[in-house]
């Protein structure tokens, strides 16, 4: 028996397969941000923000699947703030996330305490020579931690080749100035 594939059937098959491929790219990863609220996060000196959509000073907000780092308002709290996961991570792992920076925005990603600058790189630096960075658009950060050393990239370009880390610690996000957005914050233990 001969089977003929109609264009409609081929399109449906392609759409089905493309969904299968994208769902396997994150196999083994756990989400550190649920996209709805700040569950699993806290300021170091304050109670966990479980179930809250906004931090006590308004610097961090869960909005439409993104963790938004809001610009500084001195009436609400200190200039520099750091939001940390409740969980600490030891051993080897891969951390992946996506970020979008407003013009000249300045933030950071803490990996067991040491900071990787996460900014509007072409304006705020320090990585002004990146060729694949997309200003005011979504970019990908990947951090591969092996034996206490982190290899960090943005859209595949090296940011830090060998960032030395302590044996354990949480993941954190810094609020300095300008608006930053983070999404798809996920980690896979190796």
C-alpha positions in Angstrom: 0.0 0.0 0.0 1.3 3.4 -1.0 1.0 6.4 1.4 0.7 9.9 0.0 1.6 12.8 2.3 -0.5 15.9 1.7 0.9 19.4 2.3 -1.5 19.8 5.3 -0.3 16.5 6.8 3.4 17.5 6.4 2.8 20.9 8.0 1.1 19.3 11.0 3.9 16.7 11.3 6.5 19.5 11.2 4.7 21.5 13.8 4.4 18.4 16.0 8.1 17.6 15.6 9.3 21.1 16.3 7.4 21.1 19.6 9.1 17.8 20.5 12.6 19.1 19.7 12.2 22.3 21.8 10.8 20.4 24.8 13.9 18.1 25.0 16.4 21.0 24.9 15.8 21.6 28.6 15.7 18.0 29.7 17.1 17.7 33.2 16.8 21.4 34.0 14.9 22.7 37.0 13.3 26.1 36.9 14.5 28.6 39.5 11.8 31.1 38.7 8.2 30.0 38.2 7.2 33.0 36.1 4.3 33.8 38.4 5.7 35.1 41.7 9.0 35.3 43.7 8.6 31.9 45.3 12.0 30.4 46.0 13.7 33.8 46.3 14.6 36.3 49.1 16.7 39.2 50.2 19.4 37.7 52.5 18.2 39.5 55.6 14.5 39.1 55.0 11.9 36.3 54.9 11.3 34.3 51.7 9.1 36.0 49.1 7.1 32.9 48.5 3.7 33.7 46.9 4.6 37.4 46.5 4.6 39.1 43.1 6.8 42.0 44.3 9.7 42.4 46.7 9.1 44.6 49.8 10.8 47.6 48.2 9.5 47.1 44.7 12.9 46.4 43.1 11.9 43.0 41.9 8.6 42.0 40.3 7.2 38.9 38.8 5.3 40.0 35.7 4.0 38.0 32.7 6.6 35.2 33.0 9.6 37.6 33.6 11.4 38.5 36.8 11.7 42.3 36.4 14.4 44.3 38.1 12.9 47.7 38.5 14.9 50.9 38.5 15.9 52.5 41.8 13.5 54.7 43.7 15.2 56.2 46.8 11.8 56.6 48.5 11.4 52.8 48.6 14.7 51.5 49.7 18.5 51.1 49.2 20.1 51.6 45.8 21.8 48.2 45.4 19.7 45.2 46.1 20.4 41.5 45.7 17.8 38.8 45.3 18.9 35.3 46.2 17.6 31.8 45.7 16.6 30.0 48.9 18.5 27.0 47.7 22.3 26.8 47.6 24.0 24.9 44.8 27.2 22.8 45.2 29.0 20.5 42.7 28.9 20.9 39.0 25.9 22.5 37.1 24.8 24.5 34.1 22.8 27.7 34.7 20.9 29.1 31.8 18.8 32.2 31.6 17.6 34.9 29.2 17.8 38.6 29.9 16.8 41.9 28.3 18.4 45.1 29.4 17.1 48.6 29.0 19.5 51.2 27.7 22.5 51.5 30.1 20.8 49.1 32.6 23.2 47.5 35.1 22.5 44.3 36.9 24.4 41.1 37.8 24.2 37.4 38.2 25.7 36.0 41.4 27.0 32.4 41.1 27.6 31.2 44.7 28.5 34.8 45.6 30.9 36.0 42.8 29.2 38.3 40.4 29.0 38.0 36.6 28.1 41.5 35.2 24.8 41.4 33.3 24.1 44.7 31.6 23.4 46.6 28.5 26.9 45.5 27.5 27.5 47.7 24.5 26.8 50.8 26.5 27.6 49.9 30.1 30.4 47.4 29.5 32.5 45.7 30.5 32.0 43.4 27.4 31.7 46.1 24.7 33.1 44.0 21.9 30.4 41.4 21.9 29.2 40.7 18.3 26.1 38.6 19.1 24.7 40.8 21.9 21.2 42.2 20.9 20.6 45.6 22.5 17.2 45.9 24.2 16.3 42.4 23.1 16.4 39.0 24.7 19.9 37.4 25.1 21.0 34.1 26.6 23.5 33.6 29.4 25.0 30.1 30.0 27.2 29.4 33.0 28.9 26.0 33.1 30.3 25.2 36.6 32.9 22.5 36.8 35.2 21.9 39.8 34.7 25.3 41.3 35.2 27.3 38.1 32.5 28.9 36.0 32.7 29.3 32.2 30.2 32.1 31.3 28.9 33.0 27.8 26.4 35.4 26.3 24.8 34.2 23.1 27.8 31.8 22.8 30.5 34.5 23.2 32.8 34.2 26.2 32.3 36.7 29.1 34.4 34.9 31.8 36.5 31.9 30.9 37.4 30.9 34.4 35.5 32.6 37.2 36.6 31.0 40.5 33.7 30.0 42.8 33.3 28.9 46.4 32.2 25.3 47.0 28.5 26.1 47.5 26.2 29.0 47.5 22.9 30.4 46.0 22.2 32.1 42.7 21.4 35.8 42.9 20.3 38.7 40.8 21.5 42.3 41.4 19.5 45.5 41.1 21.7 48.5 40.4 20.1 50.9 37.9 17.8 50.7 34.9 15.3 48.0 34.1 16.4 44.5 33.5 14.2 41.5 32.7 15.1 37.9 33.3 13.2 34.8 32.2 13.7 31.0 31.8 16.1 30.9 34.8 17.0 27.2 35.0 19.7 24.9 36.3 20.9 21.4 35.6 23.1 19.5 38.0 25.9 17.6 36.3 
